[in-house]
Amino acid sequence: MTEEKKTVKKTAAKTTKKAAPAKSTAKKAVADVKLSNATYATGKRKDSVARVYLVAGKGQIIVNGIPMMEYFRRPVLQMIIAQPFGITKRETAYDVHAIVMGGGLSGQAGAVKHGISKALEKAEPDLRKTLKAAGFLTRDSRVVERKHFGRHKARRSTQFSKR
């Protein structure tokens, strides 16, 4: 039994070492951003949190050090991220550097969109009315419901047995 415990401890130690480099890449992405004249905002959606830096530029969007087209390959997600710029007619006015953590791709895209909207409002307060009317400044608070005791999922009940 003691040998089994030792192997479990060794494997647990190995898995924690593998997970550590992910944090350093996020810090590296932040270091690349020129913070001197950037507008910062935090966007959230589901379990995702996006730190968004808005800099005057040509319209490039970089997410976790990768261009948006490569990070979010689905056109729907690319459209979601571009919505704040489309409504405010600022497609080529700003460059975006975003660092996103947690959740899936859909939640991350929503978090980046929320962060871009908040940063645009900080950079140009006149845009608040347009962004607020579109609902981009409101955090979408819907999250996954927790699993309940005695159920298969959050609401899924056990199979009914007549006999």
C-alpha positions as CSV (number, residue, x, y, z in Angstrom):
1,M,0.0,0.0,0.0
2,T,2.8,2.5,0.7
3,E,4.2,1.9,-2.7
4,E,0.9,2.9,-4.3
5,K,0.7,6.0,-2.2
6,K,4.2,7.0,-3.3
7,T,3.3,6.6,-7.0
8,V,0.1,8.6,-6.6
9,K,2.1,11.4,-4.9
10,K,4.7,11.3,-7.7
11,T,2.1,11.5,-10.5
12,A,0.3,14.3,-8.6
13,A,3.5,16.2,-8.4
14,K,4.2,15.7,-12.1
15,T,0.7,17.0,-13.1
16,T,1.1,20.2,-11.1
17,K,4.5,20.9,-12.8
18,K,2.9,20.6,-16.2
19,A,0.2,23.1,-15.4
20,A,2.5,25.8,-14.2
21,P,3.8,27.1,-17.6
22,A,0.3,28.3,-18.6
23,K,0.4,31.1,-16.1
24,S,3.8,32.4,-17.4
25,T,2.4,32.7,-21.0
26,A,-0.4,35.0,-19.8
27,K,2.1,37.2,-18.0
28,K,4.3,37.3,-21.1
29,A,1.3,38.5,-23.2
30,V,0.7,41.3,-20.7
31,A,4.4,42.4,-20.9
32,D,4.1,42.8,-24.7
33,V,1.3,45.4,-24.5
34,K,2.4,49.0,-24.3
35,L,0.5,50.1,-21.3
36,S,1.6,53.8,-21.4
37,N,-1.4,55.0,-23.5
38,A,-3.7,52.0,-23.4
39,T,-7.3,51.9,-22.1
40,Y,-7.9,48.9,-19.8
41,A,-11.1,47.1,-19.0
42,T,-12.2,43.7,-17.7
43,G,-14.9,41.7,-19.4
44,K,-16.6,38.7,-18.0
45,R,-19.0,36.0,-19.4
46,K,-19.8,32.6,-17.8
47,D,-16.4,31.4,-16.3
48,S,-14.3,33.5,-18.6
49,V,-12.5,36.6,-17.7
50,A,-10.8,38.9,-20.3
51,R,-8.3,41.6,-19.6
52,V,-8.6,44.0,-22.6
53,Y,-6.1,46.7,-23.6
54,L,-7.3,49.2,-26.2
55,V,-4.6,51.2,-28.1
56,A,-5.0,53.6,-31.0
57,G,-4.1,51.6,-34.1
58,K,-5.2,50.0,-37.3
59,G,-7.9,47.5,-36.1
60,Q,-5.8,44.5,-35.1
61,I,-7.2,42.2,-32.5
62,I,-4.8,39.9,-30.6
63,V,-6.0,37.4,-28.1
64,N,-3.5,35.6,-25.8
65,G,-0.7,36.6,-28.2
66,I,-2.4,35.1,-31.3
67,P,-4.4,37.0,-33.9
68,M,-8.2,36.8,-33.4
69,M,-8.7,34.9,-36.7
70,E,-6.5,32.0,-35.5
71,Y,-7.7,32.0,-31.9
72,F,-11.4,32.1,-32.7
73,R,-11.7,30.2,-35.9
74,R,-15.5,30.1,-36.0
75,P,-16.9,33.1,-37.9
76,V,-19.7,33.5,-35.3
77,L,-17.2,34.1,-32.6
78,Q,-15.2,36.6,-34.7
79,M,-18.5,38.4,-35.4
80,I,-19.3,38.6,-31.7
81,I,-15.9,40.2,-30.9
82,A,-16.3,42.7,-33.8
83,Q,-19.8,43.9,-32.8
84,P,-18.8,46.8,-30.5
85,F,-16.6,48.3,-33.3
86,G,-19.3,47.8,-35.9
87,I,-22.0,49.6,-33.9
88,T,-19.7,52.5,-33.0
89,K,-18.1,52.6,-36.5
90,R,-14.6,52.3,-35.1
91,E,-13.4,49.2,-37.0
92,T,-10.0,50.6,-37.8
93,A,-9.5,53.1,-35.0
94,Y,-8.1,50.8,-32.3
95,D,-5.9,47.8,-31.7
96,V,-7.0,45.3,-29.1
97,H,-4.7,43.2,-26.9
98,A,-6.8,40.7,-24.8
99,I,-5.7,38.1,-22.3
100,V,-8.5,35.6,-21.7
101,M,-8.6,32.8,-19.1
102,G,-11.2,30.2,-18.1
103,G,-14.3,28.8,-19.7
104,G,-14.8,27.8,-23.4
105,L,-14.4,29.6,-26.6
106,S,-18.0,31.0,-26.6
107,G,-17.6,32.4,-23.1
108,Q,-14.2,33.8,-23.9
109,A,-15.6,35.6,-27.0
110,G,-18.3,37.1,-24.9
111,A,-15.9,38.2,-22.3
112,V,-13.6,39.9,-24.9
113,K,-16.7,41.6,-26.4
114,H,-17.7,42.9,-22.9
115,G,-14.2,44.1,-22.2
116,I,-13.9,45.9,-25.6
117,S,-17.2,47.6,-25.0
118,K,-16.2,48.8,-21.5
119,A,-12.8,50.0,-22.8
120,L,-14.4,51.9,-25.7
121,E,-16.7,53.6,-23.3
122,K,-13.7,54.6,-21.1
123,A,-11.7,55.9,-24.2
124,E,-14.7,57.8,-25.7
125,P,-17.5,58.5,-23.1
126,D,-19.8,59.8,-26.0
127,L,-20.2,56.1,-27.1
128,R,-21.8,55.1,-23.9
129,K,-25.4,55.7,-25.2
130,T,-24.8,53.6,-28.3
131,L,-23.2,50.7,-26.4
132,K,-25.7,50.8,-23.6
133,A,-28.6,50.7,-26.1
134,A,-27.1,47.6,-27.7
135,G,-26.7,45.9,-24.3
136,F,-22.9,45.5,-24.6
137,L,-22.1,47.2,-21.3
138,T,-24.3,44.8,-19.3
139,R,-22.5,41.6,-18.0
140,D,-24.4,38.5,-19.1
141,S,-24.9,36.9,-15.7
142,R,-26.1,33.5,-16.9
143,V,-23.9,30.7,-15.6
144,V,-24.2,26.9,-15.5
145,E,-26.4,25.6,-12.8
146,R,-24.8,23.4,-10.2
147,K,-25.4,19.7,-10.0
148,H,-28.0,18.8,-7.3
149,F,-27.8,15.8,-5.0
150,G,-29.8,12.8,-6.2
151,R,-29.9,14.0,-9.8
152,H,-27.9,13.0,-12.8
153,K,-27.2,16.6,-13.8
154,A,-28.6,19.9,-12.5
155,R,-32.2,19.0,-13.4
156,R,-32.0,15.6,-15.1
157,S,-33.8,13.1,-12.8
158,T,-33.2,9.4,-12.5
159,Q,-35.0,7.1,-14.9
160,F,-38.5,6.2,-13.8
161,S,-39.1,2.5,-13.0
162,K,-42.7,1.3,-13.0
163,R,-41.8,-1.9,-11.3
